[in-house]
Amino acid sequence: MFKFAFSFSIKMIHIHEKTLQDLEFPTVLEQVSEHCITPLGNERALQITPFKSKDDILKALELTNEYLSSFYNENKIPNHRFETINKELKLLNIDNTYLEVYSLKKITSISATTNDIVLFLKKFEEYYPQLNNFASNIEVTKEIIEKINHIVDRFGDIKNNASDLLYQLRQSINLVKGKINQSFATALNLYHSHEYLDDIRESVIDNRRVLAVKAMYRRKVKGSIMGSSKTGSIVYIEPEATLQHTRELNNLEYEEKEEIIRILKDITNFIRPFTPLLRDSQEFLIQMDVIAAKSKYARSMDAILPEITYESSMFLRDAYHPLLYLTNLEKREKTFPQTIELKQDSRIIVISGPNAGGKSITLKTIGLLQVMLQSGLLIPVHERSKACLFDRILSDIGDNQSIENHLSTYSYRLKQMNYFLRKCNKNTLFLIDEFGTGSDPELGGALAETFLEEFYHREAFGIITTHYSNLKILATELPCMVNANMLFNERTLEPMFKLVVGQAGSSFTFEVAQKNGIPYSLINRAKKKIERSKVRFDATIAKLQKERSRLEKTGQSLKLNEKKTSEEADKLEEINAKIQRKLESYQELYDSNQRLIYLGQKVNDLAEKYFNNKQKRELMSELFKVVQIENSKRKKVSAKQKRVEKAKEKQVKQEVEKKVEVIRKKKKAARKKAVEAPKPKPVLKVGDRVRLEDGRSIGTIDKIEKNKAIVNYGVFTTKVSLEQLELVD
């Protein structure tokens, strides 16, 4: 588990709303919110902003990182889904109000969910120390759950035994309902026998059973008229016998409703003191939903928590732009990562090169990853990356023409520069795209150079993109500022989307114009209109960039050759080792055979000697000597070692058998395939040597008549169908 061995001093961090908009941070939040599973969590995710203190940032990062780890181990954090109880919390704050059964079920669910997560995190504190610490202020109580479950069943109805009075009332209601059904059945049978009823006999009106009486007999049926059919041919009458029981039922149901309200008021009053706990529980689950969404978002792009350093330095290796990465992932297109480093001796990077080469996206990648990190989100970088935390991030990206304030792009940029000058210090990261544009190149470039010098002297960290030569020259003159460029293919002039630090990039202005079909004569005229020194300077940069590109390719080729050579050397070494092992095994086999030959000769000599002198005792003595000599060469092996050797032999035997079995299966499949493959039937003629398909005897065809052949086997002849014969080569 990643731990921080230091703490930051408490200092307020501020990142302007415009910076978040420039870097498309709201779009990231929309993608994070899609991973939330509750409406309140979704709302909260959209409201994420960079934290104000560094301690809060570190806590948030650790919580997200720990939750992310739960996706890759067996101790999965329980589900945190819940239904909003904001309405219930408001009612609990108002006296003499009561909660409905559905609201009680929601409170039970949210309490049980909170308890499960808090107890789980406590149990697995070793895996989730920060999450456990985060959940430790939530009190675990089962009183609410037990109280609600005592009166509400799993179907959401009030239980009969919720109170003694309710039990009695429901018993009485059941008895009265029985009487109503009995009296109605009696009236139904009576009037049906008199043929007063229509074919449908009965119906239900206002939740009461009524008789469907023919209109002509309505005065003959005693009871209360409840309505009639549309045609008027049927009158619906509740029998007089059931009216008294119905009134009694209405009274009992009213009393039942009053008792249920009383029970709900009692349990609401019981829950009311727990209102702060319920509010905390809901807030805890909302935050868990946001943490889980951050973790799922991190998993979707293989994001990690890089090492957070106390020093003012940043090293982002293989950094991806999150929005671009996920978009390309859906399109199944490749995304090019960038590696960039900011430290004390290279605080400011000036990126130059032609348009559409990836300068702006590189700038936005660094800015967006830094904002995400300071908002508690993990970032898609290599695991060996390092990052620091800035007190302020300033940005000036894109066309900022303000229609409302009647400001031009350049006026707006000057206003931004003024803001930068007020806020910029050694704990600031500034990001400026197309620095100095919007005005006269000469004058705008000079002013941009002055601003950049001021940011440099204030020891601020920053990345800018530009086409201005004076800014590229400034980067080479100042010791803590470096040039960088986006590589271009020198032949096709297509971007390679790779950042190279240490050298300025050419804009390839004339080369790109020529590639796009601009006549060469016009390009030459344009070259004559500018200073020769500037053309030479740009040409020199372009030449250096091409040279660097060639060197990069040469380096890659050398690395590839080195890798191939290394692989070949490994293969040769492996072959050499195999040959050595074979030689050793052959030597052992040879020595073993030589020993057996020697023993065989010795035994043969003893047998011949015994054959001549018939001396058994001498024979046994000589044999015993031979056995003793051979045993003296053997090493004594313990029972345990024998078992180990037997186990090894058994294992080797099993491995060999497996390999043999695989080979046999392959051969069997090949044979089966060969058998299954239909062979063309040869055309048989007189004189061919043949045999029956299921026979072994070979004969010669003497004569062929109507698809039948007379085959001569020497001793006898027989007539056989040509289809039953096969040619013998």
C-alpha positions in Angstrom: 0.0 0.0 0.0 1.3 3.4 -1.0 1.9 5.6 2.0 3.0 9.2 2.4 5.9 9.7 4.9 5.4 13.4 5.3 2.7 16.0 5.8 2.3 19.4 4.0 1.9 22.7 5.7 -1.6 24.0 5.7 -1.9 26.5 2.8 -5.0 27.4 0.8 -4.9 26.2 -2.9 -6.8 28.1 -5.5 -7.5 27.0 -9.1 -9.6 29.5 -11.1 -12.8 28.4 -12.8 -11.5 29.5 -16.1 -8.6 27.1 -15.9 -10.9 24.2 -15.3 -12.9 25.2 -18.3 -9.8 25.7 -20.5 -8.6 22.2 -19.6 -12.1 20.6 -20.1 -12.3 19.4 -16.5 -16.1 19.5 -16.5 -16.1 16.9 -19.3 -14.0 14.7 -17.1 -16.5 15.1 -14.3 -19.4 14.1 -16.6 -17.5 10.9 -17.4 -16.9 10.3 -13.7 -20.5 10.9 -12.8 -21.6 8.3 -15.3 -20.0 5.7 -13.0 -22.2 6.7 -10.0 -25.1 4.4 -9.1 -27.2 6.9 -7.1 -28.7 10.2 -8.2 -27.2 12.1 -5.3 -23.8 10.6 -6.0 -24.1 11.7 -9.7 -24.9 15.3 -8.6 -22.0 15.3 -6.1 -19.5 14.0 -8.8 -20.5 16.9 -11.1 -19.6 19.3 -8.3 -16.1 18.0 -7.7 -13.5 20.8 -7.5 -9.8 20.9 -6.6 -9.3 20.6 -2.9 -8.2 23.7 -0.9 -5.5 22.0 1.2 -2.8 19.5 0.4 -3.7 17.2 3.3 -7.3 16.9 1.8 -5.8 16.1 -1.6 -3.6 13.3 -0.2 -6.6 11.8 1.8 -8.8 11.9 -1.2 -6.2 10.2 -3.4 -5.5 7.5 -0.8 -9.3 6.8 -0.5 -9.7 6.4 -4.3 -6.5 4.3 -4.6 -7.7 1.9 -1.8 -11.1 1.5 -3.4 -9.4 0.8 -6.7 -7.4 -2.0 -5.1 -10.6 -3.7 -4.1 -11.3 -4.5 -7.8 -8.2 -6.6 -7.9 -8.5 -8.6 -4.6 -11.0 -11.1 -3.1 -12.2 -8.6 -0.4 -14.6 -6.7 -2.5 -16.3 -3.7 -0.8 -20.1 -4.3 -0.3 -22.6 -2.5 -2.5 -23.4 1.1 -1.5 -26.6 1.6 -3.5 -29.4 3.5 -1.5 -32.6 5.5 -2.0 -32.6 9.2 -1.2 -34.1 10.0 2.3 -34.0 13.8 2.0 -37.8 14.0 2.3 -37.8 11.8 5.3 -35.1 13.8 7.0 -37.2 17.0 6.6 -40.3 15.3 8.0 -38.2 14.1 11.0 -37.4 17.7 11.8 -41.1 18.6 12.0 -43.0 17.7 15.2 -46.3 15.6 15.0 -45.4 14.2 11.6 -45.1 10.6 10.8 -43.3 8.5 8.2 -45.1 6.2 5.8 -44.2 2.5 5.6 -42.3 3.0 2.3 -40.1 5.7 4.0 -39.4 3.3 6.9 -38.2 0.6 4.5 -35.9 3.2 2.9 -34.5 4.1 6.3 -34.0 0.4 7.1 -32.2 -0.2 3.8 -29.8 2.8 4.2 -29.0 1.8 7.8 -28.3 -1.8 6.9 -26.1 -0.7 3.9 -24.1 1.7 6.1 -23.6 -0.9 8.8 -22.4 -3.5 6.3 -19.8 -1.2 4.8 -18.6 0.2 8.1 -18.2 -3.3 9.6 -16.6 -4.7 6.5 -14.0 -1.9 6.4 -13.3 -2.5 10.1 -12.8 -6.2 9.5 -10.4 -5.6 6.6 -8.6 -2.6 8.1 -5.3 -4.0 7.0 -6.4 -3.8 3.4 -8.3 -0.5 3.6 -6.8 1.6 6.5 -7.8 5.0 5.1 -11.3 3.9 4.1 -11.7 2.4 7.6 -10.5 5.7 9.2 -13.0 7.6 6.9 -15.9 5.3 8.0 -14.9 5.2 11.7 -17.0 8.2 12.7 -20.2 6.5 11.5 -22.0 4.8 14.4 -23.1 1.2 13.8 -26.6 0.7 15.4 -29.2 -2.0 14.8 -31.9 -0.4 16.9 -33.6 1.4 14.0 -33.6 -1.8 11.9 -34.9 -4.0 14.6 -37.6 -1.6 15.6 -38.9 -1.1 12.0 -38.6 -4.9 11.3 -40.7 -5.5 14.4 -43.7 -3.7 12.9 -43.2 -3.9 9.1 -43.0 -7.2 7.2 -40.9 -7.8 4.1 -43.8 -7.0 1.8 -44.1 -3.4 3.3 -47.2 -4.0 5.3 -47.8 -3.4 9.0 -47.6 -6.7 10.9 -50.7 -7.9 12.8 -48.8 -8.1 16.1 -47.5 -4.5 15.8 -49.9 -3.8 18.7 -52.6 -5.7 20.7 -55.4 -3.4 19.5 -54.4 -3.8 15.8 -54.4 -7.6 16.2 -57.9 -7.5 17.7 -59.2 -5.1 15.1 -57.9 -7.2 12.2 -59.4 -10.3 13.8 -62.8 -8.5 14.0 -62.5 -7.3 10.4 -61.9 -10.9 9.2 -65.0 -12.1 11.1 -67.2 -9.3 9.7 -65.9 -9.9 6.2 -66.9 -13.6 6.6 -70.4 -12.5 7.7 -70.7 -10.2 4.7 -69.8 -12.9 2.3 -72.2 -15.4 4.0 -75.1 -12.9 4.0 -74.4 -11.9 0.4 -74.3 -15.5 -0.8 -77.7 -16.2 0.9 -79.3 -13.1 -0.8 -77.6 -14.1 -4.2 -79.1 -17.6 -4.1 -82.5 -16.4 -3.0 -83.0 -13.7 -5.7 -81.3 -15.9 -8.4 -83.9 -18.6 -7.7 -86.6 -16.0 -8.2 -84.9 -15.0 -11.5 -84.6 -11.4 -10.4 -80.9 -11.3 -11.4 -79.2 -10.7 -14.7 -76.9 -13.2 -16.3 -73.8 -11.7 -14.6 -75.6 -12.1 -11.2 -73.2 -9.8 -9.3 -70.6 -7.0 -9.6 -68.4 -4.7 -7.4 -69.0 -1.0 -6.9 -66.9 1.2 -4.5 -65.2 -2.0 -3.3 -68.6 -3.5 -2.3 -70.2 -6.6 -3.7 -73.6 -5.8 -5.3 -76.4 -7.8 -7.0 -77.0 -7.3 -10.7 -80.8 -7.0 -10.6 -83.0 -6.7 -13.7 -84.5 -3.2 -13.7 -88.1 -4.5 -13.7 -87.5 -6.3 -10.4 -85.7 -3.6 -8.5 -88.6 -2.9 -6.1 -88.8 -6.6 -5.2 -85.1 -6.7 -3.9 -84.5 -5.1 -0.5 -81.3 -3.2 -0.1 -79.4 0.0 -1.1 -79.2 1.0 -4.8 -75.6 1.6 -5.6 -76.0 2.4 -9.4 -77.1 1.1 -12.7 -75.8 0.1 -16.1 -75.4 2.5 -19.0 -78.5 1.1 -20.8 -80.5 1.1 -17.5 -81.4 -2.5 -17.9 -79.5 -3.5 -14.7 -79.7 -2.0 -11.3 -76.9 -2.7 -8.8 -78.2 -3.2 -5.2 -76.4 -4.1 -2.1 -78.6 -6.6 -0.1 -80.2 -5.3 3.1 -78.7 -8.3 4.9 -75.1 -7.1 4.2 -75.7 -3.4 4.9 -75.4 -3.7 8.7 -72.2 -5.8 8.4 -70.8 -3.3 5.9 -71.3 -0.4 8.3 -69.6 -2.4 11.0 -66.7 -3.2 8.6 -66.3 0.5 7.7 -66.1 1.4 11.4 -63.5 -1.3 12.1 -61.4 -0.3 9.0 -61.4 3.4 10.2 -60.2 2.3 13.7 -57.6 0.1 12.0 -56.3 3.1 10.0 -56.2 5.2 13.1 -54.2 2.6 15.0 -51.7 2.3 12.1 -51.2 6.0 12.1 -50.6 5.9 15.9 -48.1 3.1 15.4 -46.3 5.0 12.7 -46.2 8.1 14.9 -44.7 6.1 17.7 -41.9 4.6 15.5 -41.3 8.0 13.9 -40.8 9.5 17.4 -38.5 6.6 18.2 -36.4 7.3 15.0 -36.4 11.1 15.4 -33.4 11.2 17.8 -31.4 9.3 15.2 -31.9 12.0 12.5 -28.2 13.2 12.7 -27.0 9.6 12.3 -29.3 9.0 9.3 -28.1 12.3 7.7 -24.4 11.2 8.3 -25.2 7.7 6.9 -26.6 9.2 3.7 -23.7 11.6 3.4 -21.3 8.7 3.9 -22.9 6.6 1.2 -22.9 9.6 -1.2 -19.2 10.0 -0.7 -18.6 6.3 -1.1 -20.5 6.5 -4.4 -18.2 9.3 -5.6 -15.1 7.5 -4.4 -16.3 4.3 -6.2 -17.0 6.3 -9.4 -13.5 7.8 -9.3 -12.0 4.3 -8.9 -14.1 2.9 -11.8 -13.1 5.9 -13.9 -9.4 5.2 -13.0 -9.8 1.5 -13.9 -11.3 2.4 -17.3 -8.0 4.0 -18.4 -5.5 2.2 -16.2 -4.9 5.2 -14.0 -2.7 5.1 -10.9 -1.6 7.2 -8.0 1.9 8.4 -8.8 4.5 9.2 -6.1 3.7 12.6 -4.6 6.9 14.5 -3.8 7.6 17.3 -1.4 10.1 18.9 -3.8 8.8 21.2 -6.5 9.4 18.8 -9.3 7.2 16.7 -11.7 8.1 13.7 -13.9 5.1 12.3 -15.8 6.2 9.3 -17.9 3.9 7.9 -20.6 1.1 10.4 -19.7 -2.2 10.1 -21.6 -4.8 12.8 -22.1 -7.8 11.1 -20.4 -10.5 12.4 -22.7 -8.5 11.6 -25.9 -7.5 8.2 -24.5 -11.1 7.1 -23.8 -12.4 8.5 -27.1 -9.7 6.6 -29.1 -10.3 3.5 -27.0 -13.9 3.5 -28.3 -12.7 4.1 -31.9 -10.0 1.5 -31.4 -7.4 4.0 -32.4 -3.9 4.5 -30.9 -3.2 7.3 -28.4 0.3 8.7 -28.2 1.6 9.2 -24.6 4.0 12.0 -23.7 6.8 12.1 -21.1 7.6 15.5 -19.6 9.6 16.7 -16.6 9.6 19.9 -14.7 12.2 20.5 -12.0 14.3 23.4 -10.5 16.9 23.4 -13.3 14.2 23.2 -16.0 11.2 25.0 -14.6 9.8 26.3 -17.9 9.4 24.4 -21.1 8.9 26.3 -24.4 7.3 23.9 -27.0 7.6 24.9 -30.6 6.9 23.3 -34.0 4.3 23.3 -36.8 0.6 23.5 -36.2 -1.4 20.2 -35.8 1.7 18.6 -34.3 0.3 18.0 -30.8 1.7 21.1 -28.9 -1.7 22.2 -27.5 -2.8 18.7 -26.5 0.5 18.1 -24.7 0.0 21.3 -22.8 -3.6 20.4 -21.9 -2.5 16.9 -20.9 -0.1 18.1 -18.3 -2.6 20.8 -17.0 -5.6 18.4 -16.9 -3.7 15.6 -15.1 -2.5 18.1 -12.5 -6.0 19.4 -11.9 -7.4 15.8 -11.7 -4.7 14.9 -9.2 -5.5 17.9 -7.0 -9.2 16.9 -7.2 -8.6 13.4 -5.8 -8.6 11.7 -9.2 -6.0 9.1 -10.2 -4.2 9.8 -13.5 -3.2 7.6 -16.5 0.6 7.7 -16.2 3.5 5.1 -15.8 3.9 3.7 -12.3 7.3 5.4 -11.9 5.9 8.9 -12.5 6.3 11.6 -9.8 4.1 14.6 -9.2 4.0 17.6 -6.8 1.1 19.8 -5.8 0.8 23.4 -6.8 -0.9 26.2 -4.9 -2.2 27.8 -8.1 -2.6 26.7 -11.7 -3.0 29.5 -14.3 -4.0 29.0 -17.9 -4.5 30.9 -21.1 -5.6 28.5 -23.8 -7.6 28.9 -26.9 -9.4 31.9 -28.5 -10.6 34.1 -25.6 -12.4 36.8 -27.6 -15.0 38.4 -25.2 -18.1 39.6 -27.0 -19.8 40.7 -23.8 -17.0 42.9 -22.7 -16.1 44.0 -26.3 -12.5 42.7 -25.9 -10.4 41.4 -28.7 -8.3 38.3 -28.3 -5.1 40.3 -27.7 -6.8 42.6 -25.2 -8.2 39.7 -23.3 -4.8 38.0 -23.3 -3.2 41.2 -21.9 -5.8 41.2 -19.2 -4.9 37.6 -18.5 -1.2 38.4 -18.4 -1.9 41.1 -15.8 -3.7 38.6 -13.7 -0.8 36.2 -14.1 1.7 38.9 -12.9 -0.4 39.4 -9.8 -0.7 35.8 -8.8 2.5 34.1 -10.2 5.0 32.8 -7.7 7.3 29.8 -7.1 4.3 27.5 -6.2 2.5 28.3 -9.4 2.1 26.3 -12.6 1.2 28.4 -15.6 0.1 27.0 -19.0 0.0 29.4 -22.0 -1.0 28.3 -25.6 0.3 30.3 -28.6 2.1 32.8 -26.3 2.3 36.3 -27.7 -0.1 35.9 -30.6 -2.9 38.4 -31.4 -0.8 41.4 -32.1 2.1 42.6 -34.3 4.6 39.7 -34.3 7.6 42.0 -33.5 5.9 44.0 -30.8 3.8 41.1 -29.4 6.9 38.8 -29.4 8.9 41.4 -27.4 6.1 41.9 -24.8 5.7 38.1 -24.5 9.5 37.8 -24.0 9.3 40.3 -21.2 6.4 38.5 -19.5 8.2 35.2 -19.8 11.4 36.7 -18.2 9.2 38.0 -15.3 7.6 34.5 -14.7 11.1 33.0 -14.8 12.5 35.4 -12.2 9.6 34.6 -9.9 10.7 30.9 -10.1 7.3 29.8 -11.4 6.8 26.5 -13.2 5.2 26.5 -16.6 4.7 25.2 -20.1 4.1 27.5 -23.2 3.7 26.8 -26.9 4.9 29.4 -29.4 6.1 30.1 -32.9 8.1 33.1 -31.9 11.9 32.8 -32.5 12.8 35.3 -29.8 11.1 33.0 -27.2 13.0 30.0 -28.5 16.3 31.9 -28.2 15.4 33.1 -24.7 14.9 29.4 -23.7 18.4 28.6 -24.9 19.9 31.6 -23.0 18.3 31.1 -19.5 19.7 28.2 -17.5 16.4 27.0 -16.0 14.4 27.2 -19.2 14.4 24.6 -22.0 13.2 24.3 -25.5 11.1 21.3 -26.7 9.5 20.4 -30.0 7.0 17.9 -31.4 8.7 15.5 -33.8 7.6 15.6 -37.5 8.5 13.2 -40.3 11.0 15.1 -42.4 9.8 13.4 -45.6 6.1 13.3 -45.3 5.9 16.4 -42.9 3.3 14.5 -40.9 3.2 14.7 -37.1 4.7 11.9 -35.0 3.0 13.1 -31.8 6.2 12.7 -29.8 7.7 15.5 -27.5 11.4 15.9 -27.5 13.0 18.1 -24.9 16.2 20.0 -25.5 15.8 21.5 -28.9 13.5 24.1 -30.5 11.2 23.0 -33.3 10.9 24.6 -36.7 7.4 25.7 -37.9 8.2 24.1 -41.3 6.2 27.1 -42.8 7.6 26.9 -46.3 7.8 23.1 -46.3 4.2 22.7 -45.3 3.1 25.3 -47.9 5.0 23.4 -50.6 3.5 20.1 -49.5 0.0 21.7 -49.8 0.6 22.6 -53.4 1.6 26.3 -53.2 3.7 27.1 -56.3 7.4 27.2 -55.6 7.8 30.6 -57.3 5.4 32.1 -54.7 7.3 30.5 -51.8 10.6 31.9 -53.1 9.0 35.4 -53.3 7.8 35.0 -49.7 11.3 34.0 -48.6 12.8 37.2 -50.2 10.3 39.4 -48.2 11.7 38.4 -44.8 15.1 38.8 -43.3 17.7 36.4 -44.5 18.9 35.7 -41.0 15.4 34.6 -39.9 15.1 32.2 -42.8 18.6 30.8 -42.0 17.7 30.5 -38.4 14.4 28.6 -39.2 16.2 26.5 -41.7 18.9 25.6 -39.2 16.3 24.5 -36.7 14.5 22.5 -39.3 17.8 20.8 -40.3 18.6 20.0 -36.6 15.1 18.6 -36.2 15.5 16.4 -39.2 18.9 15.2 -37.9 17.4 14.4 -34.5 14.6 12.4 -36.2 17.2 10.4 -38.2 19.2 9.8 -35.0 16.1 8.6 -33.3 15.4 6.1 -36.1 19.1 5.0 -36.0 18.8 4.5 -32.3 15.6 2.5 -32.6 17.2 0.4 -35.3 20.3 -0.3 -33.1 18.1 -1.2 -30.2 16.1 -3.6 -32.4 19.3 -5.2 -33.7 20.7 -5.4 -30.1 17.5 -7.1 -29.0 17.7 -9.6 -31.9 21.3 -10.3 -31.2 20.5 -10.9 -27.5 17.7 -13.3 -28.5 19.9 -15.2 -30.9 22.6 -15.5 -28.2 20.0 -16.8 -25.7 18.9 -19.4 -28.3 22.4 -20.5 -28.9 23.1 -20.7 -25.2 20.0 -22.8 -24.8 21.0 -25.1 -27.6 24.5 -25.4 -26.2 23.0 -26.4 -22.8 20.8 -29.0 -24.4 23.7 -30.5 -26.3 25.8 -30.5 -23.1 23.0 -32.3 -21.2 22.7 -34.9 -24.0 26.5 -35.5 -24.0 26.4 -36.0 -20.2 23.5 -38.4 -20.5 25.3 -40.3 -23.3 28.5 -40.5 -21.2 26.5 -41.8 -18.2 24.8 -44.4 -20.5 28.2 -45.4 -22.0 29.7 -45.8 -18.5 26.7 -47.8 -17.3 26.9 -50.1 -20.4 30.7 -50.6 -19.9 30.1 -51.6 -16.3 27.4 -54.1 -17.2 29.7 -55.5 -20.0 32.5 -55.9 -17.4 30.1 -57.6 -14.9 28.9 -59.9 -17.7 32.4 -60.9 -18.6 33.3 -61.6 -15.0 30.2 -63.7 -14.4 30.9 -65.6 -17.7 34.5 -66.3 -16.5 33.2 -67.6 -13.2 30.6 -69.8 -15.0 33.3 -71.3 -17.3 35.6 -71.9 -14.3 32.7 -73.7 -12.4 32.0 -75.7 -15.6 35.5 -77.0 -15.5 36.1 -77.7 -11.7 32.5 -78.0 -10.3 33.6 -76.1 -7.1 30.4 -74.5 -5.7 32.1 -73.0 -2.7 34.7 -71.3 -4.8 32.0 -70.1 -7.2 29.9 -68.6 -4.4 33.1 -67.0 -2.8 34.0 -65.3 -6.1 30.4 -64.2 -6.8 30.2 -62.7 -3.2 33.5 -60.8 -3.9 32.1 -59.3 -7.1 28.9 -58.3 -5.3 30.8 -56.7 -2.5 33.1 -54.7 -4.9 30.0 -53.4 -6.8 28.2 -52.5 -3.5 31.3 -50.6 -2.3 30.9 -48.3 -5.3 27.2 -47.6 -4.5 26.3 -44.8 -2.1 24.0 -45.6 0.8 20.6 -43.9 0.3 18.1 -43.3 3.1 14.5 -44.3 2.8 13.5 -40.7 2.5 16.0 -40.1 -0.4 14.7 -43.2 -2.1 11.1 -41.8 -1.8 12.3 -38.5 -3.2 14.1 -40.2 -6.1 11.1 -42.4 -6.8 8.8 -39.3 -6.7 11.1 -37.6 -9.2 11.2 -40.6 -11.5 7.4 -40.9 -11.2 7.1 -37.2 -12.1 9.4 -37.5 -15.1 7.6 -40.6 -16.2 4.2 -38.8 -16.0 5.6 -35.8 -18.0 7.0 -38.2 -20.6 3.7 -40.1 -20.7 1.8 -36.8 -21.1 4.1 -35.8 -24.0 3.8 -39.2 -25.6 0.0 -39.1 -25.2 -0.1 -35.7 -27.0 2.1 -37.1 -29.8 -0.1 -40.2 -30.0 -3.3 -38.0 -30.2 -1.7 -35.9 -33.0 -0.7 -39.1 -34.9 -4.1 -40.6 -34.3 -5.8 -37.4 -35.6 -3.5 -37.4 -38.6 -4.3 -41.0 -39.4 -8.0 -40.4 -38.9 -7.8 -37.4 -41.2 -5.9 -39.5 -43.8 -8.5 -42.3 -43.5 -11.4 -39.8 -43.7 -9.9 -38.1 -46.8 -11.6 -39.7 -49.8 -9.1 -41.4 -52.2 -9.8 -41.4 -55.9 -10.8 -44.9 -57.0 -8.3 -46.3 -59.6 -9.6 -47.7 -62.9 -9.1 -51.5 -62.8 -8.1 -53.3 -66.0 -7.3 -56.9 -67.1 -3.9 -58.0 -65.6 -4.0 -55.8 -62.5 -3.1 -57.4 -59.2 -6.0 -56.9 -56.8 -7.5 -58.0 -53.5 -10.8 -57.7 -51.7 -11.2 -54.6 -49.5 -11.4 -56.7 -46.3 -9.2 -59.6 -47.5 -5.5 -60.5 -47.7 -5.3 -62.8 -50.7 -3.9 -61.2 -53.8 -5.2 -62.3 -57.3 -5.0 -61.2 -60.9 -7.9 -59.9 -63.1 -8.5 -62.3 -66.0 -11.6 -60.7 -67.4 -14.0 -57.8 -66.8 -17.7 -58.0 -67.6 -20.4 -55.5 -66.7 -18.7 -54.0 -63.6 -17.7 -57.5 -62.4 -14.2 -59.0 -62.6 -13.1 -62.7 -62.8 -10.1 -62.8 -60.4 -7.6 -65.7 -60.6 -6.1 -66.6 -57.2 -4.0 -69.5 -58.7 -5.8 -72.3 -57.0 -9.3 -71.0 -57.9 -11.1 -68.2 -59.7 -14.0 -66.1 -58.5 -16.4 -63.4 -59.9 -16.4 -60.2 -57.8 -17.9 -56.7 -58.1 -15.3 -54.1 -59.2 -16.3 -51.8 -56.2 -15.2 -54.5 -53.7 -11.7 -54.7 -55.2 -8.7 -52.5 -54.4 -5.5 -52.2 -56.5 -2.3 -53.7 -55.1 0.9 -51.8 -56.2 
